[in-house]
Amino acid sequence: MIKKTNHLRLLIGIFLLTTLLLTTGCLPSFGRNNSTPALETPRESMELARGESIKPAINTTNYDRDDQAATNSERKLITTGNLQLEAENLADSEAKVEELIEEYSGYLSNSRQQQIGTQRQSHSYTIRVPAANFSALISDLQKLGELKDKQISSQDVTDRYIDLETRQKNLLAQEERYRELLNEAEAVREILEIEKELNRVRTEIERIKNQLERYDDQINLSTIRLRLVEPEPLFSSYRLPETLQQAVQGFITSIHLIVIFSGRILPWLLMLAIAIILAYKLIFKWRN
């Protein structure tokens, strides 16, 4: 009975010792799993920002394209037109052109007057007009004279415009991330590296902004190049003096050429005449 009791106590002791060992062995593992992760340094954060700036550009492009396709159904078109008209009175036509430009809320970007020959003139205009009024203004300008040439072209820049907007959005997010890193940085070297990257991002943002502004200007305002030319006259009274002057000038030129030709050939003619006279005298004497 005593042996059984001792044996039972031994088993209980072994069980308690084993439980104690297992408990103490699990505690370090549990502590390691719940330990606080190491803090990122500004350098590691900057590298992370560079990597993150690339991934969103790939993923958000598709989303942004879908959003743009859903919200902006209209295409981004750059429209230009070229007109050449023949008009009798350029002064009256110029006044009508200015009236039409004002009527359709446009403005005159450039103008030029040119002389063609001695009797004809031409006036050229570069007109900027809202894209919505482009077709109507073209139609009214054609009524100012006889149409000689007409060209209209449209360039679709929708895809390029959306790509620039997406890049600008991603660069703005990257700029904000660099600003946060700059506030957290303490080492001088890290501050200089972050500022260098920040300046690069700002330069790219400004370049894309300028491109978008140029596209907006060309899309919102269409360009019309108009040229008005006076018709060529069939006959004019003041052409007669000019014709006589050309005839007199041609006559004087002919005399000048004849004198030059005579001066060059006259010595040879004299030598030929002398040779003929001598030959004639020799033949005549020989016969006698």
C-alpha positions in Angstrom: 0.0 0.0 0.0 2.9 2.3 0.9 4.7 1.4 -2.4 1.6 2.2 -4.4 1.3 5.6 -2.7 4.9 6.5 -3.4 4.6 5.4 -7.0 1.5 7.6 -7.4 3.3 10.6 -5.9 6.2 10.0 -8.3 3.9 10.1 -11.3 2.2 13.3 -10.2 5.5 14.9 -9.7 6.7 14.0 -13.2 3.5 15.3 -14.6 3.8 18.6 -12.8 7.5 19.0 -13.8 6.7 18.3 -17.5 3.8 20.8 -17.5 6.1 23.4 -15.9 8.8 22.9 -18.5 6.3 23.1 -21.4 4.8 26.3 -20.0 8.2 28.0 -19.6 9.2 26.9 -23.1 6.2 28.5 -24.8 6.5 31.9 -23.1 9.6 33.1 -25.1 8.0 32.1 -28.4 4.8 33.9 -27.5 6.8 37.0 -26.5 8.7 37.0 -29.8 5.5 36.8 -31.9 4.1 39.9 -30.2 7.3 42.0 -30.3 7.2 45.5 -31.7 8.5 45.7 -35.3 11.6 47.8 -36.1 11.0 51.4 -37.1 11.7 52.5 -40.7 14.5 54.9 -41.3 13.9 58.0 -43.6 16.2 56.3 -46.2 14.1 53.1 -46.2 10.9 55.2 -46.4 12.3 57.1 -49.4 13.1 53.9 -51.2 9.6 52.7 -50.3 8.1 55.9 -51.7 10.0 55.4 -55.0 8.6 51.9 -55.3 5.1 52.9 -54.4 5.2 55.7 -56.9 5.6 53.2 -59.7 3.0 50.6 -58.6 0.1 53.1 -58.5 1.0 54.4 -61.9 0.4 50.9 -63.2 -2.7 50.0 -61.3 -4.5 53.4 -61.3 -4.0 53.9 -65.0 -6.7 51.4 -65.9 -9.0 52.8 -63.2 -8.4 56.3 -64.3 -9.0 55.4 -67.9 -12.3 53.8 -67.0 -13.3 56.8 -64.9 -12.3 59.2 -67.7 -14.2 57.2 -70.3 -17.3 57.2 -68.0 -17.2 60.9 -67.1 -15.7 62.5 -70.3 -17.6 61.2 -73.3 -16.3 64.0 -75.5 -13.0 63.5 -77.4 -10.1 65.9 -77.1 -9.8 67.3 -80.6 -7.5 70.0 -82.0 -9.2 71.5 -85.0 -7.6 73.8 -87.7 -8.9 75.2 -90.9 -7.4 76.9 -94.0 -9.4 79.1 -96.4 -8.3 81.0 -99.5 -10.9 83.4 -101.0 -10.8 85.8 -104.0 -12.5 89.1 -103.1 -13.0 92.3 -105.1 -12.7 94.8 -102.3 -10.2 93.8 -99.6 -11.0 96.8 -97.4 -14.7 95.9 -97.1 -13.8 92.2 -96.6 -11.4 93.1 -93.8 -14.1 95.0 -92.0 -16.5 92.1 -92.3 -13.8 89.7 -91.0 -13.4 91.8 -87.9 -17.2 91.8 -87.4 -17.5 88.0 -87.7 -14.6 87.5 -85.3 -16.3 89.6 -82.7 -19.7 88.0 -83.3 -18.3 84.5 -82.7 -16.3 85.5 -79.6 -12.9 84.9 -81.2 -9.8 87.1 -81.6 -7.3 88.0 -84.3 -4.0 86.3 -83.5 -2.0 87.6 -86.5 -2.6 89.5 -89.7 -0.4 90.3 -92.8 -0.8 92.4 -96.0 1.2 91.5 -99.0 1.7 92.8 -102.6 1.4 90.4 -105.4 3.1 91.7 -108.5 2.2 95.4 -109.3 -1.6 95.2 -109.3 -2.8 92.7 -106.7 -2.9 92.6 -102.9 -3.5 89.8 -100.4 -4.5 89.9 -96.8 -3.8 87.0 -94.4 -5.4 86.4 -91.0 -4.8 83.9 -88.2 -8.1 83.6 -86.2 -8.7 81.8 -82.8 -12.3 81.0 -82.1 -14.0 78.8 -79.5 -14.3 75.2 -80.9 -18.1 75.3 -80.6 -18.2 78.2 -83.1 -15.6 76.9 -85.5 -18.0 75.5 -88.2 -20.3 78.5 -88.1 -17.5 81.0 -88.6 -16.0 78.9 -91.4 -19.4 79.0 -93.2 -19.8 82.8 -92.8 -16.2 83.5 -93.9 -16.7 81.6 -97.2 -19.4 84.1 -98.1 -16.8 86.9 -98.3 -15.6 85.9 -101.7 -15.1 83.1 -104.3 -13.7 80.0 -102.6 -10.3 78.9 -104.1 -9.0 76.5 -101.4 -10.4 74.9 -98.2 -8.7 72.5 -95.8 -10.0 71.3 -92.4 -8.1 68.9 -90.1 -8.7 67.5 -86.6 -6.1 65.8 -84.4 -7.4 63.5 -81.6 -5.2 63.9 -78.5 -7.6 62.1 -76.0 -5.3 59.3 -75.1 -2.3 61.5 -74.7 -4.3 63.9 -72.5 -5.5 61.2 -70.2 -2.0 59.8 -69.8 -0.7 63.2 -68.8 -3.5 63.6 -66.3 -2.7 60.2 -64.8 1.0 60.9 -64.5 0.3 64.3 -62.9 -2.0 62.7 -60.3 0.7 60.1 -59.4 3.4 62.6 -59.2 1.4 64.8 -56.9 0.9 61.8 -54.6 4.6 61.2 -54.7 5.4 64.8 -53.9 3.2 64.6 -50.8 5.0 61.5 -49.7 8.4 63.1 -50.1 7.2 66.1 -48.0 6.3 63.8 -45.2 9.7 62.1 -45.4 11.4 65.5 -45.4 9.7 66.5 -42.1 10.7 63.2 -40.5 14.3 63.2 -41.7 17.1 64.2 -39.3 20.4 63.4 -41.0 21.8 66.1 -43.4 22.5 63.5 -46.0 19.0 62.1 -46.0 17.5 65.6 -46.1 19.6 66.4 -49.2 18.6 63.2 -51.0 14.9 63.8 -50.3 15.1 67.4 -51.5 16.8 66.3 -54.7 14.1 63.8 -55.4 11.4 66.4 -54.4 12.9 68.9 -56.9 12.9 66.3 -59.6 9.2 65.5 -59.0 8.3 69.2 -58.9 10.0 69.8 -62.3 8.2 66.9 -63.9 4.8 68.1 -62.5 5.5 71.6 -63.9 6.4 70.2 -67.3 3.2 68.1 -67.5 1.1 71.1 -66.3 2.5 73.2 -69.1 1.7 70.5 -71.6 -1.9 70.2 -70.4 -2.3 74.0 -70.5 -1.1 74.0 -74.2 -3.5 71.2 -75.0 -6.4 73.0 -73.3 -5.7 76.1 -75.3 -5.5 74.2 -78.6 -8.6 72.1 -77.8 -10.8 75.0 -76.5 -9.8 77.5 -79.2 -9.7 76.3 -82.8 -7.4 78.0 -85.4 -8.5 79.4 -88.8 -6.0 80.7 -91.3 -7.8 82.9 -93.9 -6.2 84.5 -97.0 -8.1 87.0 -99.1 -6.7 87.7 -102.6 -7.7 90.3 -105.2 -8.7 88.8 -108.6 -6.2 89.2 -111.4 -7.4 92.0 -113.8 -8.0 91.1 -117.5 -6.7 94.5 -118.8 -5.7 97.7 -117.2 -5.0 101.1 -118.9 -1.8 101.7 -117.0 -0.3 98.6 -118.5 0.4 100.4 -121.8 3.1 102.7 -120.6 4.7 99.7 -118.9 4.6 97.8 -122.2 6.1 100.7 -124.2 8.8 101.0 -121.6 9.7 97.3 -121.9 9.7 97.6 -125.8 12.1 100.6 -125.7 14.3 98.8 -123.2 14.3 95.7 -125.5 15.3 97.8 -128.5 18.2 99.5 -126.7 19.3 96.1 -125.5 19.3 94.8 -129.1 21.4 97.7 -130.4 23.8 97.1 -127.5 24.2 93.5 -128.6 24.6 94.4 -132.2 27.4 96.9 -131.4 29.2 94.3 -129.3 28.8 91.7 -132.1 30.0 94.2 -134.8 33.0 95.1 -132.7 34.1 91.5 -132.4 33.6 90.5 -136.1 34.7 93.7 -137.8 38.4 93.0 -137.7 37.8 89.6 -139.3 35.7 91.1 -142.0 38.5 93.7 -142.8 41.1 90.9 -143.0 38.8 88.8 -145.2 38.2 91.8 -147.6 41.9 92.5 -147.9 42.6 88.9 -148.6 40.0 88.9 -151.4 41.3 92.0 -153.0 44.9 90.7 -153.0 43.8 87.4 -154.5 41.8 89.2 -157.2 44.8 91.4 -158.2 47.1 88.4 -158.3 44.8 86.4 -160.5 44.2 89.4 -162.8 48.0 90.0 -163.2 48.6 86.3 -163.8 46.1 86.2 -166.6 47.6 89.2 -168.4 
